[in-house]
């Protein structure tokens, strides 16, 4: 089945096809952001998967209640991540990759929230 579009969408798509270097540049920025995030997670022994061939990373907190608290507290900071995964993935959440500056904001908020939770 087809999808409806409009002239604005077509012009935007046309622009990016003509300036594909902008897309490649952004993809590289997202890769750098995910690399930073994985490095920080390694430092504090947080388990994660992904971020190599896709544009997201799954963060395993090994505890569904803890994961839900983190997702809720991040939402309170206007940071939206994907939680509420079905079992057995309910113990974590996923984060869409972004450039370093955005990943740094995410990580700083995540780390602050993590430290505020009871052990």
MOPAC internal coordinates of N, CA, C and O (Angstrom, degrees):
PM7 1SCF
backbone

  N    0.0000 0     0.00 0     0.00 0    0    0    0
  C    1.4441 1     0.00 0     0.00 0    1    0    0
  C    1.5215 1   109.82 1     0.00 0    2    1    0
  O    1.2310 1   120.63 1   -26.35 1    3    2    1
  N    1.2921 1   116.40 1   153.65 1    3    2    1
  C    1.4521 1   121.78 1  -178.61 1    5    3    2
  C    1.5138 1   112.14 1   -90.63 1    6    5    3
  O    1.2310 1   121.51 1   -12.65 1    7    6    5
  N    1.3005 1   114.72 1   167.35 1    7    6    5
  C    1.4567 1   121.19 1   177.39 1    9    7    6
  C    1.5158 1   108.20 1  -120.71 1   10    9    7
  O    1.2310 1   121.53 1   -38.73 1   11   10    9
  N    1.3269 1   114.68 1   141.27 1   11   10    9
  C    1.4569 1   118.66 1   178.35 1   13   11   10
  C    1.5199 1   109.38 1   -75.15 1   14   13   11
  O    1.2310 1   120.89 1   -30.28 1   15   14   13
  N    1.3049 1   115.91 1   149.72 1   15   14   13
  C    1.4580 1   121.60 1   176.52 1   17   15   14
  C    1.5270 1   107.21 1  -144.76 1   18   17   15
  O    1.2310 1   121.39 1    -3.28 1   19   18   17
  N    1.3139 1   114.95 1   176.72 1   19   18   17
  C    1.4551 1   118.20 1   178.55 1   21   19   18
  C    1.5225 1   108.72 1  -137.81 1   22   21   19
  O    1.2310 1   120.73 1    -4.93 1   23   22   21
  N    1.3147 1   116.21 1   175.07 1   23   22   21
  C    1.4666 1   120.20 1  -174.55 1   25   23   22
  C    1.5326 1   112.10 1   -65.02 1   26   25   23
  O    1.2310 1   120.10 1   148.72 1   27   26   25
  N    1.3282 1   117.41 1   -31.28 1   27   26   25
  C    1.4678 1   119.69 1   178.37 1   29   27   26
  C    1.5277 1   109.78 1   -66.39 1   30   29   27
  O    1.2310 1   120.15 1   133.97 1   31   30   29
  N    1.3260 1   117.31 1   -46.03 1   31   30   29
  C    1.4645 1   121.26 1   178.63 1   33   31   30
  C    1.5226 1   111.09 1   -59.93 1   34   33   31
  O    1.2310 1   120.77 1   139.05 1   35   34   33
  N    1.3144 1   116.14 1   -40.95 1   35   34   33
  C    1.4651 1   120.47 1  -179.95 1   37   35   34
  C    1.5263 1   110.61 1   -65.30 1   38   37   35
  O    1.2310 1   120.24 1   138.54 1   39   38   37
  N    1.3203 1   117.15 1   -41.46 1   39   38   37
  C    1.4702 1   120.50 1   178.85 1   41   39   38
  C    1.5353 1   111.07 1   -64.94 1   42   41   39
  O    1.2310 1   120.32 1   139.08 1   43   42   41
  N    1.3306 1   117.00 1   -40.92 1   43   42   41
  C    1.4701 1   120.59 1   178.66 1   45   43   42
  C    1.5216 1   109.89 1   -63.78 1   46   45   43
  O    1.2310 1   120.49 1   133.30 1   47   46   45
  N    1.3327 1   116.67 1   -46.70 1   47   46   45
  C    1.4675 1   120.31 1   178.68 1   49   47   46
  C    1.5221 1   110.50 1   -60.55 1   50   49   47
  O    1.2310 1   120.43 1   137.78 1   51   50   49
  N    1.3014 1   116.78 1   -42.22 1   51   50   49
  C    1.4617 1   121.53 1   179.77 1   53   51   50
  C    1.5334 1   110.76 1   -62.48 1   54   53   51
  O    1.2310 1   120.69 1   138.02 1   55   54   53
  N    1.3348 1   116.28 1   -41.98 1   55   54   53
  C    1.4612 1   120.71 1   178.23 1   57   55   54
  C    1.5268 1   110.48 1   -58.27 1   58   57   55
  O    1.2310 1   120.55 1   131.52 1   59   58   57
  N    1.3428 1   116.56 1   -48.48 1   59   58   57
  C    1.4658 1   119.45 1  -176.95 1   61   59   58
  C    1.5253 1   112.53 1   -70.20 1   62   61   59
  O    1.2310 1   119.87 1   150.83 1   63   62   61
  N    1.3259 1   117.86 1   -29.17 1   63   62   61
  C    1.4615 1   119.46 1   174.13 1   65   63   62
  C    1.5291 1   110.51 1   -67.46 1   66   65   63
  O    1.2310 1   120.87 1   144.02 1   67   66   65
  N    1.3282 1   115.94 1   -35.98 1   67   66   65
  C    1.4647 1   120.46 1   178.60 1   69   67   66
  C    1.5248 1   112.43 1   -77.43 1   70   69   67
  O    1.2310 1   119.93 1   161.01 1   71   70   69
  N    1.3286 1   117.73 1   -18.99 1   71   70   69
  C    1.4693 1   122.90 1  -178.22 1   73   71   70
  C    1.5176 1   110.14 1  -126.44 1   74   73   71
  O    1.2310 1   121.13 1  -126.81 1   75   74   73
  N    1.3333 1   115.43 1    53.19 1   75   74   73
  C    1.4617 1   120.95 1  -175.12 1   77   75   74
  C    1.5264 1   112.26 1   -61.29 1   78   77   75
  O    1.2310 1   120.46 1   157.08 1   79   78   77
  N    1.3245 1   116.73 1   -22.92 1   79   78   77
  C    1.4670 1   120.31 1   177.35 1   81   79   78
  C    1.5223 1   111.53 1   -59.95 1   82   81   79
  O    1.2310 1   119.94 1   148.92 1   83   82   81
  N    1.3348 1   117.72 1   -31.08 1   83   82   81
  C    1.4705 1   120.93 1   177.38 1   85   83   82
  C    1.5251 1   110.69 1   -65.98 1   86   85   83
  O    1.2310 1   120.58 1   141.30 1   87   86   85
  N    1.3259 1   116.49 1   -38.70 1   87   86   85
  C    1.4684 1   120.59 1   178.13 1   89   87   86
  C    1.5200 1   109.66 1   -65.68 1   90   89   87
  O    1.2310 1   120.16 1   132.82 1   91   90   89
  N    1.3199 1   117.30 1   -47.18 1   91   90   89
  C    1.4691 1   120.85 1  -179.89 1   93   91   90
  C    1.5230 1   111.19 1   -61.99 1   94   93   91
  O    1.2310 1   120.34 1   141.57 1   95   94   93
  N    1.3135 1   116.96 1   -38.43 1   95   94   93
  C    1.4602 1   121.16 1   177.97 1   97   95   94
  C    1.5243 1   110.70 1   -62.81 1   98   97   95
  O    1.2310 1   120.68 1   135.80 1   99   98   97
  N    1.3316 1   116.31 1   -44.20 1   99   98   97
  C    1.4650 1   120.10 1   179.70 1  101   99   98
  C    1.5287 1   110.88 1   -65.86 1  102  101   99
  O    1.2310 1   120.09 1   139.10 1  103  102  101
  N    1.3110 1   117.44 1   -40.90 1  103  102  101
  C    1.4663 1   120.99 1   177.45 1  105  103  102
  C    1.5275 1   109.60 1   -58.01 1  106  105  103
  O    1.2310 1   119.98 1   137.38 1  107  106  105
  N    1.3113 1   117.65 1   -42.62 1  107  106  105
  C    1.4719 1   120.96 1   178.40 1  109  107  106
  C    1.5275 1   111.41 1   -65.51 1  110  109  107
  O    1.2310 1   120.39 1   141.96 1  111  110  109
  N    1.3269 1   116.87 1   -38.04 1  111  110  109
  C    1.4682 1   120.08 1   177.21 1  113  111  110
  C    1.5276 1   110.91 1   -63.30 1  114  113  111
  O    1.2310 1   120.54 1   138.49 1  115  114  113
  N    1.3258 1   116.57 1   -41.51 1  115  114  113
  C    1.4711 1   120.70 1   178.54 1  117  115  114
  C    1.5291 1   109.71 1   -64.77 1  118  117  115
  O    1.2310 1   120.00 1   138.22 1  119  118  117
  N    1.3178 1   117.60 1   -41.78 1  119  118  117
  C    1.4729 1   120.56 1   177.52 1  121  119  118
  C    1.5255 1   111.16 1   -59.35 1  122  121  119
  O    1.2310 1   120.58 1   137.43 1  123  122  121
  N    1.3250 1   116.49 1   -42.57 1  123  122  121
  C    1.4686 1   120.13 1   177.94 1  125  123  122
  C    1.5276 1   111.21 1   -64.55 1  126  125  123
  O    1.2310 1   120.25 1   140.36 1  127  126  125
  N    1.3324 1   117.13 1   -39.64 1  127  126  125
  C    1.4586 1   120.94 1   177.77 1  129  127  126
  C    1.5192 1   112.03 1   -62.41 1  130  129  127
  O    1.2310 1   120.45 1   136.78 1  131  130  129
  N    1.3240 1   116.74 1   -43.22 1  131  130  129
  C    1.4669 1   120.67 1   178.57 1  133  131  130
  C    1.5223 1   111.22 1   -68.43 1  134  133  131
  O    1.2310 1   120.44 1   143.24 1  135  134  133
  N    1.3232 1   116.77 1   -36.76 1  135  134  133
  C    1.4681 1   120.16 1   177.19 1  137  135  134
  C    1.5305 1   110.19 1   -62.04 1  138  137  135
  O    1.2310 1   120.40 1   135.46 1  139  138  137
  N    1.3219 1   116.83 1   -44.54 1  139  138  137
  C    1.4690 1   121.64 1   176.56 1  141  139  138
  C    1.5242 1   110.38 1   -58.01 1  142  141  139
  O    1.2310 1   120.66 1   131.88 1  143  142  141
  N    1.3331 1   116.34 1   -48.12 1  143  142  141
  C    1.4546 1   121.10 1  -176.96 1  145  143  142
  C    1.5300 1   110.84 1   -60.61 1  146  145  143
  O    1.2310 1   120.14 1   135.12 1  147  146  145
  N    1.3263 1   117.34 1   -44.88 1  147  146  145
  C    1.4651 1   120.69 1  -179.76 1  149  147  146
  C    1.5287 1   111.08 1   -64.71 1  150  149  147
  O    1.2310 1   120.20 1   143.06 1  151  150  149
  N    1.3209 1   117.22 1   -36.94 1  151  150  149
  C    1.4644 1   120.95 1   177.32 1  153  151  150
  C    1.5221 1   110.48 1   -62.77 1  154  153  151
  O    1.2310 1   120.36 1   136.72 1  155  154  153
  N    1.3222 1   116.91 1   -43.28 1  155  154  153
  C    1.4653 1   120.69 1   179.15 1  157  155  154
  C    1.5252 1   110.97 1   -66.69 1  158  157  155
  O    1.2310 1   119.81 1   139.36 1  159  158  157
  N    1.3287 1   117.96 1   -40.64 1  159  158  157
  C    1.4616 1   120.81 1   177.65 1  161  159  158
  C    1.5244 1   111.30 1   -63.28 1  162  161  159
  O    1.2310 1   120.47 1   140.94 1  163  162  161
  N    1.3238 1   116.71 1   -39.06 1  163  162  161
  C    1.4734 1   119.97 1   177.34 1  165  163  162
  C    1.5242 1   110.99 1   -59.42 1  166  165  163
  O    1.2310 1   120.66 1   141.24 1  167  166  165
  N    1.3312 1   116.35 1   -38.76 1  167  166  165
  C    1.4737 1   120.74 1  -178.44 1  169  167  166
  C    1.5188 1   112.48 1   -63.46 1  170  169  167
  O    1.2310 1   120.11 1   149.73 1  171  170  169
  N    1.3526 1   117.39 1   -30.27 1  171  170  169
  C    1.4710 1   119.86 1  -176.93 1  173  171  170
  C    1.5405 1   111.40 1  -113.13 1  174  173  171
  O    1.2310 1   120.89 1  -164.21 1  175  174  173
  N    1.3306 1   115.90 1    15.79 1  175  174  173
  C    1.4720 1   122.20 1   175.62 1  177  175  174
  C    1.5242 1   114.05 1    57.65 1  178  177  175
  O    1.2310 1   120.76 1  -134.51 1  179  178  177
  N    1.3226 1   116.15 1    45.49 1  179  178  177
  C    1.4624 1   121.25 1   174.11 1  181  179  178
  C    1.5252 1   107.22 1   -96.22 1  182  181  179
  O    1.2310 1   121.16 1   -50.81 1  183  182  181
  N    1.3330 1   115.39 1   129.19 1  183  182  181
  C    1.4639 1   121.04 1   179.93 1  185  183  182
  C    1.5236 1   110.02 1   -78.73 1  186  185  183
  O    1.2310 1   120.50 1   -43.73 1  187  186  185
  N    1.3200 1   116.65 1   136.27 1  187  186  185
  C    1.4641 1   122.01 1   179.26 1  189  187  186
  C    1.5117 1   109.80 1  -147.53 1  190  189  187
  O    1.2310 1   120.95 1   -19.75 1  191  190  189
  N    1.3087 1   115.80 1   160.25 1  191  190  189
  C    1.4618 1   123.04 1   174.57 1  193  191  190
  C    1.5138 1   107.86 1  -137.79 1  194  193  191
  O    1.2310 1   120.88 1   -32.64 1  195  194  193
  N    1.3273 1   115.92 1   147.36 1  195  194  193
  C    1.4543 1   120.65 1   175.11 1  197  195  194
  C    1.5088 1   113.07 1    97.95 1  198  197  195
  O    1.2310 1   121.91 1    11.26 1  199  198  197
  N    1.3129 1   113.95 1  -168.74 1  199  198  197
  C    1.4532 1   120.34 1   179.66 1  201  199  198
  C    1.5161 1   114.06 1    82.48 1  202  201  199
  O    1.2310 1   120.53 1  -173.14 1  203  202  201
  N    1.3363 1   116.59 1     6.86 1  203  202  201
  C    1.4654 1   119.24 1   179.70 1  205  203  202
  C    1.5262 1   111.61 1   -99.69 1  206  205  203
  O    1.2310 1   120.69 1   129.06 1  207  206  205
  N    1.3209 1   116.28 1   -50.94 1  207  206  205
  C    1.4663 1   119.62 1  -178.96 1  209  207  206
  C    1.5234 1   111.88 1  -113.83 1  210  209  207
  O    1.2310 1   120.16 1   166.04 1  211  210  209
  N    1.3178 1   117.31 1   -13.96 1  211  210  209
  C    1.4615 1   121.23 1   178.47 1  213  211  210
  C    1.5178 1   110.29 1  -107.86 1  214  213  211
  O    1.2310 1   121.29 1     3.43 1  215  214  213
  N    1.3230 1   115.14 1  -176.57 1  215  214  213
  C    1.4606 1   119.00 1  -178.43 1  217  215  214
  C    1.5283 1   111.58 1  -107.28 1  218  217  215
  O    1.2310 1   120.17 1  -157.38 1  219  218  217
  N    1.3344 1   117.27 1    22.62 1  219  218  217
  C    1.4567 1   119.10 1   178.26 1  221  219  218
  C    1.5199 1   110.13 1  -142.72 1  222  221  219
  O    1.2310 1   121.65 1   -12.49 1  223  222  221
  N    1.3254 1   114.44 1   167.51 1  223  222  221
  C    1.4556 1   121.70 1   178.80 1  225  223  222
  C    1.5323 1   107.50 1  -136.22 1  226  225  223
  O    1.2310 1   121.03 1   -42.21 1  227  226  225
  N    1.3199 1   115.64 1   137.79 1  227  226  225
  C    1.4651 1   121.60 1   177.12 1  229  227  226
  C    1.5188 1   107.38 1   -98.89 1  230  229  227
  O    1.2310 1   120.76 1   -53.17 1  231  230  229
  N    1.3286 1   116.14 1   126.83 1  231  230  229
  C    1.4607 1   122.32 1  -177.98 1  233  231  230
  C    1.5234 1   107.56 1  -107.34 1  234  233  231
  O    1.2310 1   120.80 1   -63.26 1  235  234  233
  N    1.3271 1   116.07 1   116.74 1  235  234  233
  C    1.4581 1   121.04 1  -177.27 1  237  235  234
  C    1.5216 1   110.11 1   -97.49 1  238  237  235
  O    1.2310 1   121.10 1   -67.70 1  239  238  237
  N    1.3293 1   115.50 1   112.30 1  239  238  237
  C    1.4589 1   120.83 1   178.44 1  241  239  238
  C    1.5259 1   111.21 1   -89.04 1  242  241  239
  O    1.2310 1   120.25 1   175.52 1  243  242  241
  N    1.3487 1   117.13 1    -4.48 1  243  242  241
  C    1.4623 1   123.43 1  -179.45 1  245  243  242
  C    1.5236 1   112.80 1    58.12 1  246  245  243
  O    1.2310 1   120.26 1  -155.83 1  247  246  245
  N    1.3324 1   117.12 1    24.17 1  247  246  245
  C    1.4621 1   122.08 1  -178.29 1  249  247  246
  C    1.5258 1   107.49 1  -161.94 1  250  249  247
  O    1.2310 1   120.53 1   -65.29 1  251  250  249
  N    1.3303 1   116.59 1   114.71 1  251  250  249
  C    1.4686 1   118.88 1  -175.40 1  253  251  250
  C    1.5284 1   112.61 1   -66.76 1  254  253  251
  O    1.2310 1   119.97 1   142.78 1  255  254  253
  N    1.3378 1   117.66 1   -37.22 1  255  254  253
  C    1.4677 1   119.79 1   179.41 1  257  255  254
  C    1.5254 1   110.81 1   -66.07 1  258  257  255
  O    1.2310 1   120.43 1   137.18 1  259  258  257
  N    1.3201 1   116.78 1   -42.82 1  259  258  257
  C    1.4698 1   121.54 1   178.99 1  261  259  258
  C    1.5272 1   109.62 1   -63.35 1  262  261  259
  O    1.2310 1   120.86 1   136.92 1  263  262  261
  N    1.3227 1   115.95 1   -43.08 1  263  262  261
  C    1.4579 1   120.42 1   179.38 1  265  263  262
  C    1.5304 1   110.58 1   -59.99 1  266  265  263
  O    1.2310 1   120.33 1   134.11 1  267  266  265
  N    1.3351 1   116.98 1   -45.89 1  267  266  265
  C    1.4666 1   121.12 1   179.97 1  269  267  266
  C    1.5272 1   111.15 1   -62.76 1  270  269  267
  O    1.2310 1   119.90 1   140.84 1  271  270  269
  N    1.3267 1   117.81 1   -39.16 1  271  270  269
  C    1.4671 1   120.56 1   178.30 1  273  271  270
  C    1.5161 1   110.95 1   -63.30 1  274  273  271
  O    1.2310 1   120.63 1   135.92 1  275  274  273
  N    1.3187 1   116.41 1   -44.08 1  275  274  273
  C    1.4684 1   120.65 1  -179.87 1  277  275  274
  C    1.5295 1   109.99 1   -63.08 1  278  277  275
  O    1.2310 1   120.42 1   133.99 1  279  278  277
  N    1.3329 1   116.80 1   -46.01 1  279  278  277
  C    1.4674 1   120.73 1   179.51 1  281  279  278
  C    1.5301 1   109.92 1   -58.92 1  282  281  279
  O    1.2310 1   120.28 1   135.03 1  283  282  281
  N    1.3348 1   117.07 1   -44.97 1  283  282  281
  C    1.4636 1   120.67 1  -179.98 1  285  283  282
  C    1.5236 1   112.12 1   -64.54 1  286  285  283
  O    1.2310 1   120.25 1   136.46 1  287  286  285
  N    1.3265 1   117.13 1   -43.54 1  287  286  285
  C    1.4652 1   120.45 1  -179.46 1  289  287  286
  C    1.5304 1   111.03 1   -67.68 1  290  289  287
  O    1.2310 1   119.94 1   142.69 1  291  290  289
  N    1.3294 1   117.72 1   -37.31 1  291  290  289
  C    1.4633 1   120.55 1   175.43 1  293  291  290
  C    1.5301 1   109.87 1   -62.62 1  294  293  291
  O    1.2310 1   120.55 1   137.61 1  295  294  293
  N    1.3257 1   116.54 1   -42.39 1  295  294  293
  C    1.4660 1   120.84 1   178.47 1  297  295  294
  C    1.5305 1   110.07 1   -58.77 1  298  297  295
  O    1.2310 1   120.75 1   142.06 1  299  298  297
  N    1.3324 1   116.16 1   -37.94 1  299  298  297
  C    1.4629 1   120.55 1   176.93 1  301  299  298
  C    1.5179 1   112.85 1   -63.23 1  302  301  299
  O    1.2310 1   120.42 1   158.84 1  303  302  301
  N    1.3238 1   116.80 1   -21.16 1  303  302  301
  C    1.4691 1   122.63 1   176.45 1  305  303  302
  C    1.5366 1   110.99 1   -96.98 1  306  305  303
  O    1.2310 1   120.56 1  -168.70 1  307  306  305
  N    1.3343 1   116.53 1    11.30 1  307  306  305
  C    1.4719 1   122.90 1  -175.95 1  309  307  306
  C    1.5178 1   112.92 1    61.55 1  310  309  307
  O    1.2310 1   121.07 1  -145.48 1  311  310  309
  N    1.3267 1   115.57 1    34.52 1  311  310  309
  C    1.4594 1   122.30 1   174.24 1  313  311  310
  C    1.5264 1   105.76 1  -115.01 1  314  313  311
  O    1.2310 1   120.59 1   -63.74 1  315  314  313
  N    1.3064 1   116.47 1   116.26 1  315  314  313
  C    1.4593 1   121.20 1  -173.36 1  317  315  314
  C    1.5230 1   110.43 1  -107.64 1  318  317  315
  O    1.2310 1   121.53 1   -58.55 1  319  318  317
  N    1.3269 1   114.68 1   121.45 1  319  318  317
  C    1.4485 1   122.81 1   177.39 1  321  319  318
  C    1.5290 1   107.06 1  -123.86 1  322  321  319
  O    1.2310 1   120.64 1   -12.92 1  323  322  321
  N    1.3094 1   116.37 1   167.08 1  323  322  321
  C    1.4578 1   119.43 1  -177.88 1  325  323  322
  C    1.5106 1   110.56 1   -98.20 1  326  325  323
  O    1.2310 1   120.83 1   -68.60 1  327  326  325
  N    1.3180 1   116.02 1   111.40 1  327  326  325
  C    1.4524 1   122.58 1   174.58 1  329  327  326
  C    1.5091 1   109.15 1  -112.36 1  330  329  327
  O    1.2310 1   120.80 1    21.32 1  331  330  329
  N    1.3069 1   116.08 1  -158.68 1  331  330  329
  C    1.4688 1   122.53 1   178.19 1  333  331  330
  C    1.5238 1   112.45 1    57.55 1  334  333  331
  O    1.2310 1   120.41 1  -140.36 1  335  334  333
  N    1.3205 1   116.81 1    39.64 1  335  334  333
  C    1.4529 1   121.24 1   174.56 1  337  335  334
  C    1.5191 1   108.61 1   -75.02 1  338  337  335
  O    1.2310 1   119.79 1   -27.10 1  339  338  337
  N    1.3305 1   118.01 1   152.90 1  339  338  337
  C    1.4671 1   119.96 1   177.19 1  341  339  338
  C    1.5350 1   110.92 1   -71.83 1  342  341  339
  O    1.2310 1   120.91 1   -19.86 1  343  342  341
  N    1.3162 1   115.87 1   160.14 1  343  342  341
  C    1.4611 1   121.94 1   175.51 1  345  343  342
  C    1.5278 1   107.72 1   -58.09 1  346  345  343
  O    1.2310 1   117.87 1   -44.33 1  347  346  345
  N    1.2966 1   121.66 1   135.67 1  347  346  345
  C    1.4574 1   129.42 1    10.00 1  349  347  346
  C    1.5300 1   114.04 1   -95.15 1  350  349  347
  O    1.2310 1   119.99 1  -170.07 1  351  350  349
  N    1.3277 1   117.63 1     9.93 1  351  350  349
  C    1.4692 1   121.21 1  -176.30 1  353  351  350
  C    1.5214 1   112.94 1   -90.64 1  354  353  351
  O    1.2310 1   120.08 1  -176.07 1  355  354  353
  N    1.3214 1   117.45 1     3.93 1  355  354  353
  C    1.4607 1   122.48 1  -178.00 1  357  355  354
  C    1.5270 1   112.78 1   -68.81 1  358  357  355
  O    1.2310 1   120.43 1   172.46 1  359  358  357
  N    1.3218 1   116.79 1    -7.54 1  359  358  357
  C    1.4663 1   120.62 1  -179.44 1  361  359  358
  C    1.5186 1   112.95 1   -86.31 1  362  361  359
  O    1.2310 1   120.58 1  -175.27 1  363  362  361
  N    1.3234 1   116.49 1     4.73 1  363  362  361
  C    1.4591 1   119.17 1  -179.35 1  365  363  362
  C    1.5127 1   111.85 1  -150.40 1  366  365  363
  O    1.2310 1   121.35 1    11.18 1  367  366  365
  N    1.3093 1   115.02 1  -168.82 1  367  366  365
  C    1.4671 1   121.92 1  -178.92 1  369  367  366
  C    1.5214 1   108.21 1  -150.42 1  370  369  367
  O    1.2310 1   120.70 1   -15.58 1  371  370  369
  N    1.3179 1   116.26 1   164.42 1  371  370  369
  C    1.4635 1   119.54 1   179.98 1  373  371  370
  C    1.5235 1   110.94 1  -116.38 1  374  373  371
  O    1.2310 1   122.11 1   -28.94 1  375  374  373
  N    1.3086 1   113.57 1   151.06 1  375  374  373
  C    1.4589 1   122.35 1  -178.09 1  377  375  374
  C    1.5275 1   107.56 1  -126.41 1  378  377  375
  O    1.2310 1   120.84 1   -49.02 1  379  378  377
  N    1.3134 1   116.00 1   130.98 1  379  378  377
  C    1.4607 1   120.66 1   175.54 1  381  379  378
  C    1.5232 1   108.67 1   -77.35 1  382  381  379
  O    1.2310 1   120.95 1   -43.32 1  383  382  381
  N    1.3162 1   115.78 1   136.68 1  383  382  381
  C    1.4532 1   120.97 1   179.31 1  385  383  382
  C    1.5112 1   112.16 1   -65.77 1  386  385  383
  O    1.2310 1   121.42 1   -26.96 1  387  386  385
  N    1.3243 1   114.89 1   153.04 1  387  386  385
  C    1.4573 1   122.68 1   179.60 1  389  387  386
  C    1.5240 1   107.58 1  -155.04 1  390  389  387
  O    1.2310 1   119.91 1   -10.79 1  391  390  389
  N    1.3157 1   117.78 1   169.21 1  391  390  389
  C    1.4661 1   119.84 1   176.84 1  393  391  390
  C    1.5359 1   111.54 1   -58.97 1  394  393  391
  O    1.2310 1   121.22 1   -18.98 1  395  394  393
  N    1.3296 1   115.28 1   161.02 1  395  394  393
  C    1.4631 1   123.65 1  -175.53 1  397  395  394
  C    1.5204 1   113.22 1   -46.13 1  398  397  395
  O    1.2310 1   120.19 1   132.13 1  399  398  397
  N    1.3306 1   117.25 1   -47.87 1  399  398  397
  C    1.4685 1   120.52 1  -174.96 1  401  399  398
  C    1.5279 1   111.65 1   -58.26 1  402  401  399
  O    1.2310 1   120.71 1   141.47 1  403  402  401
  N    1.3128 1   116.26 1   -38.53 1  403  402  401
  C    1.4626 1   120.87 1  -179.75 1  405  403  402
  C    1.5302 1   110.23 1   -75.97 1  406  405  403
  O    1.2310 1   120.41 1   139.15 1  407  406  405
  N    1.3182 1   116.82 1   -40.85 1  407  406  405
  C    1.4641 1   120.19 1   178.45 1  409  407  406
  C    1.5317 1   110.74 1   -64.42 1  410  409  407
  O    1.2310 1   120.30 1   146.75 1  411  410  409
  N    1.3036 1   117.04 1   -33.25 1  411  410  409
  C    1.4618 1   120.76 1   177.57 1  413  411  410
  C    1.5305 1   110.45 1   -65.99 1  414  413  411
  O    1.2310 1   120.36 1   137.15 1  415  414  413
  N    1.3157 1   116.93 1   -42.85 1  415  414  413
  C    1.4705 1   121.11 1   177.03 1  417  415  414
  C    1.5311 1   109.46 1   -61.83 1  418  417  415
  O    1.2310 1   120.88 1   133.33 1  419  418  417
  N    1.3343 1   115.93 1   -46.67 1  419  418  417
  C    1.4662 1   119.18 1   178.23 1  421  419  418
  C    1.5249 1   110.37 1   -57.43 1  422  421  419
  O    1.2310 1   120.51 1   128.33 1  423  422  421
  N    1.3337 1   116.62 1   -51.67 1  423  422  421
  C    1.4631 1   119.96 1  -175.32 1  425  423  422
  C    1.5327 1   111.65 1   -61.38 1  426  425  423
  O    1.2310 1   119.96 1   135.90 1  427  426  425
  N    1.3028 1   117.67 1   -44.10 1  427  426  425
  C    1.4674 1   120.29 1  -179.44 1  429  427  426
  C    1.5270 1   111.31 1   -60.33 1  430  429  427
  O    1.2310 1   120.22 1   138.69 1  431  430  429
  N    1.3231 1   117.19 1   -41.31 1  431  430  429
  C    1.4687 1   120.69 1   177.06 1  433  431  430
  C    1.5251 1   111.01 1   -69.25 1  434  433  431
  O    1.2310 1   120.17 1   136.46 1  435  434  433
  N    1.3250 1   117.28 1   -43.54 1  435  434  433
  C    1.4591 1   121.52 1   177.54 1  437  435  434
  C    1.5281 1   110.58 1   -57.80 1  438  437  435
  O    1.2310 1   120.31 1   132.12 1  439  438  437
  N    1.3123 1   117.02 1   -47.88 1  439  438  437
  C    1.4654 1   121.23 1  -176.83 1  441  439  438
  C    1.5352 1   111.04 1   -64.58 1  442  441  439
  O    1.2310 1   120.42 1   138.08 1  443  442  441
  N    1.3273 1   116.80 1   -41.92 1  443  442  441
  C    1.4629 1   120.48 1   177.98 1  445  443  442
  C    1.5246 1   110.72 1   -61.70 1  446  445  443
  O    1.2310 1   120.73 1   135.17 1  447  446  445
  N    1.3251 1   116.21 1   -44.83 1  447  446  445
  C    1.4600 1   120.58 1   178.91 1  449  447  446
  C    1.5258 1   110.77 1   -64.71 1  450  449  447
  O    1.2310 1   120.47 1   134.60 1  451  450  449
  N    1.3064 1   116.70 1   -45.40 1  451  450  449
  C    1.4693 1   121.11 1   179.19 1  453  451  450
  C    1.5224 1   111.18 1   -56.20 1  454  453  451
  O    1.2310 1   120.54 1   135.17 1  455  454  453
  N    1.3193 1   116.58 1   -44.83 1  455  454  453
  C    1.4714 1   121.10 1  -179.04 1  457  455  454
  C    1.5169 1   112.63 1   -68.26 1  458  457  455
  O    1.2310 1   120.36 1   155.87 1  459  458  457
  N    1.3427 1   116.91 1   -24.13 1  459  458  457
  C    1.4605 1   119.94 1  -178.80 1  461  459  458
  C    1.5293 1   112.88 1   -82.00 1  462  461  459
  O    1.2310 1   120.55 1   166.23 1  463  462  461
  N    1.3351 1   116.56 1   -13.77 1  463  462  461
  C    1.4620 1   120.20 1  -178.06 1  465  463  462
  C    1.5279 1   110.85 1   -80.54 1  466  465  463
  O    1.2310 1   120.41 1   -36.58 1  467  466  465
  N    1.3289 1   116.82 1   143.42 1  467  466  465
  C    1.4598 1   118.87 1   176.26 1  469  467  466
  C    1.5279 1   110.19 1   -67.39 1  470  469  467
  O    1.2310 1   121.12 1   -32.16 1  471  470  469
  N    1.3129 1   115.46 1   147.84 1  471  470  469
  C    1.4758 1   120.05 1   179.94 1  473  471  470
  C    1.4999 1   112.17 1   -68.96 1  474  473  471
  O    1.2310 1   120.10 1   180.00 1  475  474  473

